[in-house]
Amino acid sequence: MEKFDIIIAGAGSIGVPLSLFLSKEKYRVCVIEKNHSPGQGQNKAAIGGVRATHSDSSKIKTCLKSIEIFSSWKETYGDDIGWQKGGYLFPVYSESDKKVLLELLKVQKNYGLNIEWIEKDDILELVDGIDDRGLLGGTYSPDDGSASSILSSNAFYFKSLEYGTTFKFNENINEISKKENFVIRTNKGEYESEYFINAAGSHAKAVSLMLGVDVPVKPDCHMAAITEPLERFMKPMVVDIRKGEASSNCYFYQNFEGQIIFCLTPSPQIWGYDRRASSEFLNESAKRVLSVVPSMKNVRVRRMWRGLYPMTPDGFPVVDFDAGGIKNYILAVGMCGQGFMMGPGTGWVITEILSGRKKKDDDMVINFKLERSYSGQEKLK
């Protein structure tokens, strides 16, 4: 039986950067993944946005760390991951939405975020062709940005290999037992470790139930699409928080190759594991995007896809230690569709805690405990 210090379930948005930081600290790490390579679950479906503009202090602090890692990656390690510091823009077309964002702005600034209310003329400079009819202004966070989820996962994976991580691909976890150490049985073998970290994304609940610990995570389906490359005309990720006929918001940006990537949050939510794309998405999303930037009406869409958001009841992740009373069982799950932007920060802080430099109730994770009321709600999902 192969033995490791730490075994991670899932080589995705959380598991890969987590393995990188742990192996860098000289832990013997094994990542077990049911797919044939890293990032083949929901990571490759991520549209690439990275922001710290949330409504919760732990999410803000975790994502600030992620931004630090993404933005310095090329300078530090040499890999181009498509990082762009374009910011996030929340344009406002109603007094009610303006009130919501201004109230949230106070909270965000109290946590040290670089975010301001900007006027219509400033927005027109950031997004050429944005509909200015009824535009009241908006909030803008210039330090947020975007990166390629595929290039990032690839860079994190090869750096993790360099630090000594063992990856086991095409292996399904069939059974987990715990006595003094964890024993993980897959379709190909058995492995033992002192720590077991559940980073299994949309399958986190099933993995955790093998240890008798229920986690309130279930996936809902989101679609996205990408256009042909265009001459650059917009800088930030634009998030339209107005309600649509079949969506609660819409967001889009121009990536490092000039393509527009767009997505929306369906309303009502579509629960389940079905990743088949549907043309219904284009009907709703086209109306949503064109209501913000009408000049995009002749842009050609190249492809679309569907991914899963591992949701929790309150929209906040679950990052917990000794979960369910099981010593050294760690949860890093329920990222609610924000695993890509939270992955590096989450991996970094878990490593800091296991290495003794931070405590298990550190501010970066204090609000993510498994045993919480789940009565609050993330205001900027």
DRENPANU-864695 format. One record per residue (C-alpha): residue number from 1; residue in three letters; x, y, z. Coordinates in Angstrom, 2 decimals, always signed. Example, Ala and Ser with C-alpha at 12.3 -4.5 7.8 and 13.67 -1.06 7.14 Angstrom:
residues 2
PT  pos  code     east    north       up
PT    1   ALA   +12.30    -4.50    +7.80
PT    2   SER   +13.67    -1.06    +7.14
end
This chain:
residues 381
PT  pos  code     east    north       up
PT    1   MET    +0.00    +0.00    +0.00
PT    2   GLU    +1.40    +3.40    -0.99
PT    3   LYS    +1.62    +5.85    +1.90
PT    4   PHE    +1.46    +9.64    +1.79
PT    5   ASP    +1.20   +12.50    +4.25
PT    6   ILE    -1.86   +13.93    +2.51
PT    7   ILE    -4.33   +12.56    -0.02
PT    8   ILE    -6.57   +14.96    -1.94
PT    9   ALA    -9.76   +13.90    -3.72
PT   10   GLY   -10.07   +15.90    -6.92
PT   11   ALA    -7.59   +17.44    -9.36
PT   12   GLY    -9.62   +20.53   -10.12
PT   13   SER    -9.78   +24.21    -9.27
PT   14   ILE    -9.05   +23.56    -5.58
PT   15   GLY    -7.11   +20.29    -5.54
PT   16   VAL    -4.38   +21.22    -8.01
PT   17   PRO    -3.24   +24.55    -6.50
PT   18   LEU    -3.65   +23.03    -3.03
PT   19   SER    -1.33   +20.17    -3.97
PT   20   LEU    +1.18   +22.68    -5.31
PT   21   PHE    +1.42   +24.63    -2.05
PT   22   LEU    +1.48   +21.49    +0.11
PT   23   SER    +4.22   +19.80    -1.94
PT   24   LYS    +6.22   +23.01    -1.89
PT   25   GLU    +6.19   +22.61    +1.91
PT   26   LYS    +7.65   +19.11    +1.46
PT   27   TYR    +4.49   +17.19    +2.32
PT   28   ARG    +4.17   +13.90    +0.45
PT   29   VAL    +0.97   +14.55    -1.49
PT   30   CYS    -1.20   +12.32    -3.65
PT   31   VAL    -4.14   +13.62    -5.71
PT   32   ILE    -6.75   +11.09    -6.82
PT   33   GLU    -8.81   +12.08    -9.86
PT   34   LYS   -11.46   +10.08   -11.70
PT   35   ASN   -10.80   +11.86   -15.01
PT   36   HIS    -7.81   +11.35   -17.31
PT   37   SER    -6.04   +14.64   -16.52
PT   38   PRO    -6.32   +17.69   -14.24
PT   39   GLY    -9.04   +20.28   -14.62
PT   40   GLN   -11.44   +18.03   -16.55
PT   41   GLY   -14.39   +18.53   -14.19
PT   42   GLN   -15.73   +22.04   -13.68
PT   43   ASN   -12.38   +23.84   -13.91
PT   44   LYS   -12.34   +23.81   -17.72
PT   45   ALA   -15.89   +25.20   -17.72
PT   46   ALA   -14.91   +28.24   -15.63
PT   47   ILE   -15.06   +31.48   -17.62
PT   48   GLY   -11.97   +32.89   -15.89
PT   49   GLY   -13.17   +35.76   -13.73
PT   50   VAL   -11.19   +36.48   -10.55
PT   51   ARG   -12.60   +39.00    -8.10
PT   52   ALA   -12.44   +39.93    -4.45
PT   53   THR   -15.64   +42.00    -4.66
PT   54   HIS   -17.78   +39.80    -2.44
PT   55   SER   -20.00   +40.50    +0.55
PT   56   ASP   -18.24   +38.24    +3.07
PT   57   SER   -14.94   +38.93    +4.83
PT   58   SER   -13.54   +35.40    +4.44
PT   59   LYS   -14.30   +35.30    +0.72
PT   60   ILE   -12.81   +38.75    +0.26
PT   61   LYS    -9.57   +37.83    +2.03
PT   62   THR    -9.26   +34.47    +0.29
PT   63   CYS    -9.79   +36.01    -3.14
PT   64   LEU    -7.37   +38.85    -2.44
PT   65   LYS    -4.74   +36.15    -1.94
PT   66   SER    -5.85   +34.45    -5.14
PT   67   ILE    -5.48   +37.71    -7.06
PT   68   GLU    -1.98   +38.09    -5.66
PT   69   ILE    -1.08   +34.60    -6.90
PT   70   PHE    -2.70   +34.91   -10.33
PT   71   SER    -1.32   +38.39   -11.01
PT   72   SER    +2.27   +37.48   -10.08
PT   73   TRP    +2.37   +34.00   -11.60
PT   74   LYS    +4.05   +34.89   -14.89
PT   75   GLU    +6.67   +37.06   -13.19
PT   76   THR    +7.33   +34.40   -10.54
PT   77   TYR    +7.22   +31.19   -12.58
PT   78   GLY    +7.33   +32.28   -16.23
PT   79   ASP    +4.03   +30.77   -17.42
PT   80   ASP    +1.58   +32.98   -19.30
PT   81   ILE    -1.83   +32.11   -17.84
PT   82   GLY    -3.69   +34.89   -19.64
PT   83   TRP    -3.93   +37.17   -16.61
PT   84   GLN    -5.58   +40.52   -17.23
PT   85   LYS    -6.09   +43.21   -14.61
PT   86   GLY    -9.27   +44.63   -16.10
PT   87   GLY   -11.40   +44.99   -13.01
PT   88   TYR   -15.07   +44.23   -12.40
PT   89   LEU   -17.82   +46.71   -13.31
PT   90   PHE   -21.36   +46.58   -11.93
PT   91   PRO   -23.36   +49.09   -14.02
PT   92   VAL   -26.57   +50.36   -12.43
PT   93   TYR   -29.81   +51.27   -14.20
PT   94   SER   -32.20   +51.59   -11.24
PT   95   GLU   -32.27   +53.43    -7.93
PT   96   SER   -32.98   +50.20    -6.07
PT   97   ASP   -29.86   +48.50    -7.45
PT   98   LYS   -27.85   +51.65    -6.77
PT   99   LYS   -28.91   +51.54    -3.13
PT  100   VAL   -27.92   +47.86    -2.81
PT  101   LEU   -24.46   +48.39    -4.29
PT  102   LEU   -23.76   +51.55    -2.30
PT  103   GLU   -24.61   +49.75    +0.94
PT  104   LEU   -22.38   +46.86    -0.06
PT  105   LEU   -19.64   +49.30    -1.06
PT  106   LYS   -19.31   +50.40    +2.57
PT  107   VAL   -18.71   +46.80    +3.67
PT  108   GLN   -16.23   +46.13    +0.88
PT  109   LYS   -14.20   +49.27    +1.57
PT  110   ASN   -14.10   +48.40    +5.29
PT  111   TYR   -12.28   +45.20    +4.31
PT  112   GLY    -9.72   +47.16    +2.34
PT  113   LEU   -11.00   +46.54    -1.19
PT  114   ASN    -9.98   +48.95    -3.91
PT  115   ILE   -13.50   +49.68    -5.15
PT  116   GLU   -15.35   +52.90    -5.88
PT  117   TRP   -18.63   +54.23    -7.19
PT  118   ILE   -17.98   +55.73   -10.62
PT  119   GLU   -20.18   +57.94   -12.78
PT  120   LYS   -21.63   +57.31   -16.22
PT  121   ASP   -18.86   +59.12   -18.11
PT  122   ASP   -16.23   +56.92   -16.45
PT  123   ILE   -18.16   +53.79   -17.43
PT  124   LEU   -18.36   +54.92   -21.05
PT  125   GLU   -14.57   +55.03   -21.12
PT  126   LEU   -14.28   +51.50   -19.72
PT  127   VAL   -16.82   +49.86   -22.07
PT  128   ASP   -17.14   +51.33   -25.54
PT  129   GLY   -20.74   +51.10   -26.73
PT  130   ILE   -22.39   +50.38   -23.38
PT  131   ASP   -26.04   +51.43   -23.29
PT  132   ASP   -26.08   +54.76   -21.46
PT  133   ARG   -29.86   +55.20   -21.47
PT  134   GLY   -30.81   +55.34   -17.80
PT  135   LEU   -27.26   +54.48   -16.73
PT  136   LEU   -26.80   +55.90   -13.21
PT  137   GLY   -23.18   +54.87   -12.65
PT  138   GLY   -21.80   +51.75   -11.03
PT  139   THR   -19.17   +50.18    -8.81
PT  140   TYR   -15.74   +49.43   -10.22
PT  141   SER   -12.93   +47.37    -8.69
PT  142   PRO    -9.83   +47.86   -10.88
PT  143   ASP    -7.63   +45.25    -9.17
PT  144   ASP    -9.90   +42.32   -10.08
PT  145   GLY    -9.21   +40.51   -13.31
PT  146   SER    -9.33   +37.32   -15.32
PT  147   ALA    -7.17   +34.43   -16.46
PT  148   SER    -7.51   +31.32   -18.58
PT  149   SER    -8.77   +28.45   -16.43
PT  150   ILE    -7.13   +25.94   -18.78
PT  151   LEU    -3.73   +27.65   -18.89
PT  152   SER    -3.82   +28.23   -15.13
PT  153   SER    -4.69   +24.63   -14.30
PT  154   ASN    -1.94   +23.44   -16.62
PT  155   ALA    +0.63   +25.76   -15.02
PT  156   PHE    -0.39   +24.80   -11.48
PT  157   TYR    -0.30   +21.09   -12.37
PT  158   PHE    +3.21   +21.08   -13.82
PT  159   LYS    +4.55   +23.18   -10.96
PT  160   SER    +2.94   +20.75    -8.51
PT  161   LEU    +4.61   +17.84   -10.31
PT  162   GLU    +7.92   +19.68   -10.08
PT  163   TYR    +7.47   +19.95    -6.31
PT  164   GLY    +6.83   +16.20    -6.06
PT  165   THR    +3.07   +15.65    -6.07
PT  166   THR    +1.84   +12.22    -7.16
PT  167   PHE    -1.28   +12.26    -9.35
PT  168   LYS    -3.48    +9.18    -9.79
PT  169   PHE    -5.72    +9.67   -12.84
PT  170   ASN    -8.59    +7.48   -14.03
PT  171   GLU    -9.17    +6.32   -10.45
PT  172   ASN   -12.54    +6.34    -8.73
PT  173   ILE   -12.64    +6.44    -4.94
PT  174   ASN   -14.82    +3.52    -3.89
PT  175   GLU   -14.28    +3.43    -0.13
PT  176   ILE   -12.66    +5.50    +2.63
PT  177   SER   -11.95    +4.17    +6.12
PT  178   LYS   -10.35    +5.84    +9.11
PT  179   LYS    -8.58    +4.28   +12.04
PT  180   GLU    -5.27    +5.83   +12.96
PT  181   ASN    -4.81    +6.95    +9.34
PT  182   PHE    -7.08    +7.16    +6.31
PT  183   VAL    -7.21    +4.29    +3.86
PT  184   ILE    -8.58    +5.18    +0.44
PT  185   ARG    -9.60    +2.35    -1.87
PT  186   THR   -10.01    +3.01    -5.57
PT  187   ASN   -10.67    +0.86    -8.62
PT  188   LYS    -6.89    +0.52    -9.01
PT  189   GLY    -5.43    +0.27    -5.52
PT  190   GLU    -5.24    +1.28    -1.87
PT  191   TYR    -3.51    +4.34    -0.39
PT  192   GLU    -2.88    +5.48    +3.16
PT  193   SER    -2.43    +8.98    +4.55
PT  194   GLU    -2.47   +10.97    +7.78
PT  195   TYR    -4.68   +13.68    +6.24
PT  196   PHE    -7.52   +13.40    +3.75
PT  197   ILE    -8.76   +16.50    +1.93
PT  198   ASN   -12.07   +16.46    +0.09
PT  199   ALA   -11.81   +18.79    -2.91
PT  200   ALA   -14.16   +16.78    -5.11
PT  201   GLY   -16.26   +19.68    -6.39
PT  202   SER   -19.74   +18.68    -7.50
PT  203   HIS   -19.11   +15.14    -6.17
PT  204   ALA   -18.01   +16.32    -2.71
PT  205   LYS   -21.16   +15.10    -0.97
PT  206   ALA   -20.80   +11.52    -2.21
PT  207   VAL   -17.13   +11.41    -1.21
PT  208   SER   -17.84   +12.81    +2.25
PT  209   LEU   -20.65   +10.34    +2.90
PT  210   MET   -18.05    +7.56    +2.64
PT  211   LEU   -16.81    +8.89    +5.99
PT  212   GLY   -20.33    +9.37    +7.32
PT  213   VAL   -20.14   +13.16    +7.10
PT  214   ASP   -22.92   +14.91    +5.21
PT  215   VAL   -22.07   +18.18    +3.48
PT  216   PRO   -24.85   +20.41    +2.07
PT  217   VAL   -23.46   +20.61    -1.45
PT  218   LYS   -25.47   +19.97    -4.60
PT  219   PRO   -24.74   +21.11    -8.17
PT  220   ASP   -26.78   +23.37   -10.37
PT  221   CYS   -26.16   +23.91   -14.07
PT  222   HIS   -24.80   +27.05   -15.70
PT  223   MET   -23.95   +27.68   -19.33
PT  224   ALA   -21.41   +29.94   -20.97
PT  225   ALA   -20.32   +30.80   -24.51
PT  226   ILE   -17.43   +32.40   -26.35
PT  227   THR   -17.36   +34.57   -29.46
PT  228   GLU   -14.95   +35.19   -32.29
PT  229   PRO   -12.00   +37.51   -31.46
PT  230   LEU   -12.73   +41.24   -31.66
PT  231   GLU   -10.72   +44.41   -31.56
PT  232   ARG   -10.49   +45.37   -27.90
PT  233   PHE   -13.35   +47.60   -26.82
PT  234   MET   -13.87   +46.78   -23.15
PT  235   LYS   -11.61   +46.49   -20.15
PT  236   PRO   -13.56   +45.02   -17.19
PT  237   MET   -15.82   +42.07   -16.52
PT  238   VAL   -19.32   +43.57   -16.76
PT  239   VAL   -21.91   +42.23   -14.32
PT  240   ASP   -25.54   +43.21   -14.96
PT  241   ILE   -27.50   +42.47   -11.78
PT  242   ARG   -30.90   +43.28   -13.27
PT  243   LYS   -33.40   +40.41   -13.34
PT  244   GLY   -34.23   +38.90   -16.73
PT  245   GLU   -37.06   +36.71   -17.96
PT  246   ALA   -35.15   +33.53   -17.12
PT  247   SER   -32.04   +34.78   -15.34
PT  248   SER   -31.08   +36.66   -12.20
PT  249   ASN   -27.94   +38.27   -13.66
PT  250   CYS   -25.60   +38.27   -16.64
PT  251   TYR   -21.85   +38.78   -16.89
PT  252   PHE   -19.31   +38.96   -19.70
PT  253   TYR   -15.81   +40.18   -20.53
PT  254   GLN   -13.22   +40.31   -23.30
PT  255   ASN   -10.46   +37.81   -22.65
PT  256   PHE    -6.75   +38.11   -23.36
PT  257   GLU    -7.29   +36.89   -26.93
PT  258   GLY   -10.05   +39.40   -27.66
PT  259   GLN   -12.97   +36.97   -27.41
PT  260   ILE   -16.11   +37.77   -25.44
PT  261   ILE   -17.00   +35.13   -22.85
PT  262   PHE   -20.50   +35.44   -21.43
PT  263   CYS   -22.58   +33.65   -18.84
PT  264   LEU   -25.72   +34.10   -16.76
PT  265   THR   -27.37   +32.74   -13.65
PT  266   PRO   -30.54   +30.87   -14.66
PT  267   SER   -33.74   +31.56   -12.76
PT  268   PRO   -35.06   +29.23   -11.53
PT  269   GLN   -31.92   +27.25   -10.86
PT  270   ILE   -31.36   +24.06   -12.86
PT  271   TRP   -30.32   +21.35   -10.41
PT  272   GLY   -28.46   +18.19   -11.36
PT  273   TYR   -25.46   +16.81   -13.21
PT  274   ASP   -26.59   +17.29   -16.82
PT  275   ARG   -23.73   +18.98   -18.71
PT  276   ARG   -25.38   +18.94   -22.14
PT  277   ALA   -25.54   +22.39   -23.70
PT  278   SER   -28.93   +23.86   -24.60
PT  279   SER   -29.82   +26.45   -27.25
PT  280   GLU   -32.23   +28.05   -24.77
PT  281   PHE   -29.20   +29.66   -23.15
PT  282   LEU   -28.41   +31.69   -26.26
PT  283   ASN   -31.93   +33.10   -26.46
PT  284   GLU   -31.77   +34.51   -22.94
PT  285   SER   -28.10   +35.45   -22.86
PT  286   ALA   -28.18   +37.24   -26.22
PT  287   LYS   -31.02   +39.45   -24.99
PT  288   ARG   -29.15   +40.11   -21.75
PT  289   VAL   -25.80   +40.99   -23.32
PT  290   LEU   -27.35   +43.18   -26.04
PT  291   SER   -29.36   +45.09   -23.43
PT  292   VAL   -26.00   +46.24   -22.02
PT  293   VAL   -23.89   +46.53   -25.20
PT  294   PRO   -26.23   +46.77   -28.23
PT  295   SER   -23.31   +47.10   -30.65
PT  296   MET   -22.48   +43.41   -30.17
PT  297   LYS   -25.53   +42.30   -32.18
PT  298   ASN   -23.50   +41.04   -35.17
PT  299   VAL   -20.80   +39.23   -33.20
PT  300   ARG   -20.59   +35.51   -34.01
PT  301   VAL   -20.67   +32.92   -31.23
PT  302   ARG   -18.12   +30.12   -31.67
PT  303   ARG   -19.19   +27.59   -29.05
PT  304   MET   -21.06   +27.14   -25.80
PT  305   TRP   -20.85   +24.71   -22.89
PT  306   ARG   -22.42   +23.82   -19.57
PT  307   GLY   -20.72   +23.42   -16.21
PT  308   LEU   -21.84   +22.68   -12.67
PT  309   TYR   -21.82   +24.99    -9.66
PT  310   PRO   -21.41   +23.00    -6.40
PT  311   MET   -23.87   +25.07    -4.36
PT  312   THR   -24.42   +25.43    -0.61
PT  313   PRO   -27.65   +26.78    +0.93
PT  314   ASP   -26.12   +30.20    +1.70
PT  315   GLY   -23.79   +30.59    -1.27
PT  316   PHE   -20.61   +30.37    +0.82
PT  317   PRO   -17.94   +27.62    +0.64
PT  318   VAL   -17.24   +24.93    +3.21
PT  319   VAL   -13.59   +24.90    +4.30
PT  320   ASP   -13.23   +23.08    +7.59
PT  321   PHE   -10.76   +21.02    +9.59
PT  322   ASP   -11.47   +17.83   +11.55
PT  323   ALA   -14.82   +17.90    +9.76
PT  324   GLY   -17.62   +15.91   +11.32
PT  325   GLY   -15.40   +15.26   +14.32
PT  326   ILE   -13.00   +13.15   +12.24
PT  327   LYS    -9.41   +14.09   +13.00
PT  328   ASN    -7.46   +15.34    +9.98
PT  329   TYR   -10.46   +15.22    +7.63
PT  330   ILE   -10.46   +18.52    +5.74
PT  331   LEU   -13.22   +19.92    +3.56
PT  332   ALA   -12.54   +22.35    +0.71
PT  333   VAL   -15.87   +22.14    -1.09
PT  334   GLY   -19.02   +24.03    -2.05
PT  335   MET   -17.32   +26.88    -3.89
PT  336   CYS   -20.63   +27.78    -5.57
PT  337   GLY   -19.14   +28.23    -9.02
PT  338   GLN   -16.22   +30.30    -7.77
PT  339   GLY   -13.67   +27.53    -7.32
PT  340   PHE   -11.37   +28.92    -9.99
PT  341   MET   -11.09   +32.33    -8.38
PT  342   MET   -10.90   +30.90    -4.85
PT  343   GLY    -8.61   +27.95    -5.59
PT  344   PRO    -5.14   +29.48    -5.15
PT  345   GLY    -6.13   +31.43    -2.04
PT  346   THR    -7.84   +28.40    -0.51
PT  347   GLY    -4.86   +26.16    -1.26
PT  348   TRP    -2.49   +28.70    +0.23
PT  349   VAL    -4.40   +29.20    +3.49
PT  350   ILE    -4.97   +25.46    +4.07
PT  351   THR    -1.23   +24.95    +3.66
PT  352   GLU    -0.51   +27.79    +6.07
PT  353   ILE    -2.82   +26.21    +8.66
PT  354   LEU    -1.40   +22.70    +8.33
PT  355   SER    +2.12   +24.13    +8.56
PT  356   GLY    +1.24   +25.87   +11.83
PT  357   ARG    +1.62   +29.45   +10.61
PT  358   LYS    -2.11   +30.12   +10.83
PT  359   LYS    -4.85   +28.79   +13.08
PT  360   LYS    -7.86   +26.74   +12.03
PT  361   ASP   -10.14   +29.68   +12.83
PT  362   ASP    -8.16   +32.17   +10.75
PT  363   ASP   -10.15   +35.06    +9.28
PT  364   MET    -9.73   +33.61    +5.79
PT  365   VAL   -11.78   +30.52    +6.68
PT  366   ILE   -13.69   +31.38    +9.87
PT  367   ASN   -16.99   +31.90    +8.01
PT  368   PHE   -16.72   +28.65    +6.04
PT  369   LYS   -17.21   +26.08    +8.80
PT  370   LEU   -19.37   +23.03    +8.12
PT  371   GLU   -21.33   +23.53   +11.33
PT  372   ARG   -22.97   +26.91   +10.69
PT  373   SER   -26.53   +28.13   +10.36
PT  374   TYR   -26.50   +28.64    +6.56
PT  375   SER   -29.03   +31.40    +7.19
PT  376   GLY   -27.10   +34.21    +5.49
PT  377   GLN   -26.86   +34.80    +1.77
PT  378   GLU   -23.99   +35.84    -0.46
PT  379   LYS   -25.14   +39.14    -1.98
PT  380   LEU   -22.93   +38.94    -5.08
PT  381   LYS   -23.10   +35.30    -6.18
end
